[in-house]
Amino acid sequence: MEKLIIFAALGYPGSANPSLPAIPATWEELGESAVAARAAGASIVHFHGPHDEQGKIIPDRWGRLAEEIRKRCDVLIDFGQAGAPWEERKPLLQLGTGKPDFFAVSLTNHDYRRRHPDRGDYDVYYSHTRKELEEYARNCLEYGVKPHWEIWHAGGLWNFEYLAKQGLVEKPYWLELLFGTPGGTWSPPTLEEIDHRINTLPADAVYSVTARGTAGPLGQTRMLTFVIIKGGHVRLGTQDIPYYAEGVPAKSNAQLVERIVRIATELGREIATPDDARKILGLHTQRLQS
């Protein structure tokens, strides 16, 4: 069976659970969390970078953060915040040595119901047209960054196949299957739903599973264990579920990664290094074109 890629979604300063101990409170802490997650067994880290006072992306600071992490370890980097406007995100592909290895792209609209400890419940909506998805695909090809395609429900597969038929996506495809996020993108965090989604994937897809929100920490562990057995890959971290068990906050992203490493090892699944992940996902060089 293919080695297991562990994809750590780190959480970030200003996220919805800022008071929990494992959520990085500063960008320096986020860098420390990335290095620790790599040491624990993650081959890819996903994060949201710095913003200005209006909430807009500051591209050069994202790039500097990526460069600082790369100086300290060999982890692969995925830039998140797929809901931000395309015009804000495009410069992140143009950062030279600071650009990411992967770039999160949502194949359907964002529609979340979130809860903030101070603000209470609030809604988040972002629209992603097929024209925008074409722009993402073309620019990722141009700048040598592999898209990490987020599939929140089955409709995302239709949009992905639309892009693939136009020759805008290179194989192997890197697809992230997400479950349990409250709101209009919700899909049931169940083993049956995972199986159904996997069975509809293209033959050349490499997939990873994310269990969030209504999955809870126990449901997440159960779902990711199932995926390990099925031969897929896994994403977890304080951005997704910042708890180690029900009511027990995680101490760190590394702690969450370590548990998945133990489970995979006991099931006989080897853990992928960043070099292994490059081969599995079609990144054949240390750094792609600048």
Secondary structure, DSSP 8 states (H G I E B T S, - for coil): ---B-EEEE---TT-S-TTSTTS-SSHHHHHHHHHHHHHHT-SEEEE---B-TTS-B-HHHHHHHHHHHHHH---EEEE--TTS-HHHHGGGGG-GGGS-SEEEEESS-EEEEEEETTTEEEEEEE---HHHHHHHHHHHHHHT-EEEEEESSTHHHHHHHHHHHTT-S-SSEEEEEEE--SSTT----SHHHHHHHHHTS-TTEEEEEEE-GGGHHHHHHHHHHHHHHHT-EEEESTTT--EEETTEE-S-HHHHHHHHHHHHHHTT--B--HHHHHHHHT--SSS---
